[in-house]
Amino acid sequence: MDPTLTVIVPVFDEEDNLERVGRELSAYLDRTSTPAQILFVNDGSRDRSGPMIEALCAADPRFHFIHLARNSGLSAALKAGFDHVETRWAGYIDSDLQTSPDDFDLLMPFAAEYELVTGVRVKRKDTLVKKLSSRIANAIRRSFTHDGASDTGCPLKVIRADVARRIPFFKGMHRFLPALVQLDGGKVKEVPVRHFPRVAGESKYHLWNRLLGPTADLFAYRWMRSRYIRYEIAKKG
């Protein structure tokens, strides 16, 4: 059966995680009721992630990859993934596996009704600093965007691929997916998902890109929103 979901996995310097990522994603594909495939997007990794990704893809025909020419950030990696998805839906999960691919099965039942279905991490297994900075950043973002989203940083999402390709992209875009989907007239659904501690590798996030950086990106979003063009065709001849 042809896949209907492509799970995008952005990767940047995750050589310590990738063997486990391959095992868990392969096991997910074996047992999920949703025909799916995996697309690794290597965001210019400087370690052995690139060759390891190619080895994973050679071992499992349901795995595919894109190597970006240089490190361009999470939003660019997601855009590259969305641009190459040919299935009806695109999923997103981080390569640190602090969320489980099995929880895509919690999101997919809502995918036909909502343009974006996003996880909300319950019982987060992060440090106090990470949880507090995330909570503050989410509160600031909601005050600007009024998107009603409680956890835009959750790295487990399903979005209609045609919607993903249509929404505007900019640096920091991944933090505004609910707001951007709503701006395009789409509906967003939040679903509780599990959260796990990071067991290998190092987090690429710190106070700047968790709190101060996203706050600066809000002004880019507000500028874009004020100039956003949306139209509907009433009749063609």
C-alpha positions in Angstrom: 0.0 0.0 0.0 1.3 3.4 -0.9 2.2 5.6 2.1 -0.1 8.5 3.0 2.2 10.0 5.7 5.8 11.1 5.4 7.5 11.6 8.7 10.2 14.3 8.5 13.2 13.8 10.8 15.5 16.9 10.9 19.0 15.8 12.0 21.9 18.0 13.1 24.9 16.3 14.8 23.0 13.3 16.2 25.4 10.5 15.6 24.9 9.2 19.1 21.1 8.9 18.6 20.8 7.7 15.0 21.0 3.9 15.5 18.2 4.1 18.1 16.3 6.4 15.9 16.5 3.9 13.0 15.3 1.0 15.2 12.4 2.9 16.7 11.2 4.4 13.4 11.4 1.0 11.7 9.4 -0.6 14.5 6.8 2.2 14.2 6.4 1.6 10.5 6.0 -2.1 11.1 3.1 -1.7 13.5 1.3 1.5 12.6 -2.1 1.4 10.9 -1.1 4.4 8.8 0.9 3.6 5.7 4.0 5.8 6.3 7.6 6.4 5.3 10.5 8.4 6.8 12.4 11.4 5.3 15.6 12.3 7.1 16.7 15.9 6.5 20.4 16.2 7.4 20.9 19.9 8.3 24.6 20.1 7.4 25.8 17.8 10.2 29.5 18.0 11.0 29.7 14.6 12.7 29.0 11.1 11.2 25.3 11.7 10.9 25.3 11.9 7.1 26.9 8.5 6.4 24.8 6.9 9.2 21.6 8.3 7.6 22.6 6.9 4.3 23.3 3.5 5.9 19.9 3.5 7.6 18.2 4.3 4.2 20.1 1.6 2.4 18.9 -0.9 5.0 15.2 0.0 4.9 13.5 1.1 1.6 10.9 3.0 3.6 13.6 5.4 4.7 14.8 8.3 2.5 17.1 11.3 3.0 18.0 14.8 2.0 21.4 16.3 2.8 21.4 20.1 3.0 24.6 21.8 1.7 25.1 23.6 5.0 23.6 24.0 8.4 20.6 26.2 7.9 18.4 25.7 11.1 15.3 23.8 12.0 12.9 25.9 10.0 14.9 25.5 6.8 15.2 21.7 7.4 11.4 21.5 7.8 10.8 23.6 4.7 13.1 21.3 2.7 11.2 18.3 4.0 7.8 19.8 3.2 9.0 20.7 -0.3 9.9 17.0 -1.0 6.8 15.3 0.6 4.6 13.6 -2.0 2.1 12.0 0.4 -1.1 13.6 1.6 0.2 14.3 5.1 3.6 15.3 6.5 4.6 14.5 10.0 7.5 15.9 12.1 9.5 14.4 14.9 12.8 15.4 16.4 15.8 13.0 16.2 16.4 13.2 19.9 13.3 10.9 20.4 12.0 12.8 23.4 8.6 12.1 21.8 7.6 8.6 20.5 6.8 7.9 16.8 4.0 5.6 18.1 2.1 8.7 19.2 1.6 9.6 15.6 -1.3 7.1 15.9 -2.8 9.5 18.4 -2.6 12.4 16.0 -3.7 10.7 12.7 -7.4 10.1 13.7 -7.8 13.9 13.6 -5.8 14.6 10.4 -8.8 14.4 8.0 -10.6 17.1 9.9 -7.8 19.5 10.9 -5.1 21.0 8.7 -2.6 20.7 11.6 -2.6 18.3 14.5 0.0 19.0 17.1 1.1 17.2 20.2 1.2 18.7 23.7 3.8 17.2 25.9 2.5 16.0 29.2 4.7 15.3 32.2 7.7 16.8 30.5 11.0 15.2 31.3 13.1 18.3 30.9 15.1 20.4 33.3 13.3 23.1 35.3 15.1 25.8 33.2 13.9 24.3 29.9 10.3 24.0 31.2 10.2 27.5 32.6 11.8 29.1 29.5 9.3 27.2 27.3 6.4 28.3 29.4 7.4 31.9 29.2 8.1 31.8 25.5 4.7 30.2 24.8 2.9 32.9 26.9 4.7 35.7 25.0 4.0 34.1 21.6 0.2 33.6 22.4 0.0 37.3 23.4 1.3 38.3 20.0 -0.4 35.6 17.8 -3.6 34.7 19.7 -3.2 31.2 18.2 -4.4 29.5 21.4 -1.6 26.9 21.1 -0.2 25.7 24.4 3.0 23.9 23.3 4.3 25.0 19.9 7.7 23.5 20.8 6.3 20.0 20.9 8.3 18.1 18.2 5.4 15.8 17.1 3.1 17.2 14.5 1.0 16.1 11.5 0.1 18.7 8.8 -1.6 18.5 5.4 1.2 18.5 2.9 -0.5 21.0 0.6 -1.0 23.4 3.5 2.6 23.0 4.6 3.9 24.0 1.2 1.5 27.0 1.0 2.2 28.7 4.3 5.0 31.4 4.3 8.4 30.3 5.7 11.0 32.4 7.5 13.6 31.8 10.1 12.0 30.6 13.3 8.9 29.6 11.4 8.6 26.2 13.2 7.5 28.1 16.4 4.6 29.6 14.5 3.1 26.7 12.7 -0.3 26.9 14.5 -0.6 30.6 13.9 0.5 30.3 10.2 -2.0 27.5 9.5 -4.8 29.6 11.1 -3.7 32.6 9.1 -4.3 30.5 6.0 -7.8 29.7 7.2 -6.9 26.2 8.6 -7.9 24.5 11.8 -5.6 23.3 14.5 -6.1 20.4 17.0 -3.9 19.7 20.1 -3.5 16.2 21.4 -1.6 15.1 24.6 1.5 13.0 23.8 4.1 11.4 25.9 7.5 12.9 26.6 10.8 11.2 27.5 14.3 12.3 28.7 17.0 12.7 26.2 19.2 9.6 26.5 22.0 10.4 24.0 23.6 13.4 22.3 23.3 17.0 23.4 20.5 19.5 23.1 21.1 22.3 20.5 18.9 24.7 22.5 19.9 27.2 25.2 18.4 30.3 26.8 18.9 32.4 23.6 17.1 30.2 21.1 14.5 29.0 23.6 13.4 32.5 24.9 15.2 35.5 23.5 15.4 34.3 19.9 11.7 33.3 19.6 10.8 36.7 21.1 12.7 38.5 18.3 11.0 36.2 15.7 7.6 37.4 16.8 8.2 40.8 15.2 9.0 39.1 11.9 5.7 37.2 12.2 3.8 40.3 13.0 5.3 42.1 10.0 4.4 39.2 7.7 0.9 38.8 9.1 0.1 42.5 8.5 1.0 42.0 4.8 -0.3 38.5 4.3 -2.4 38.0 1.1 -5.2 35.4 1.0 -7.9 35.3 -1.6 -10.8 33.0 -2.7 -11.9 32.6 -6.3 -15.7 33.1 -6.6 -16.0 32.1 -10.3 -13.9 31.2 -13.3 -14.8 31.4 -17.0 
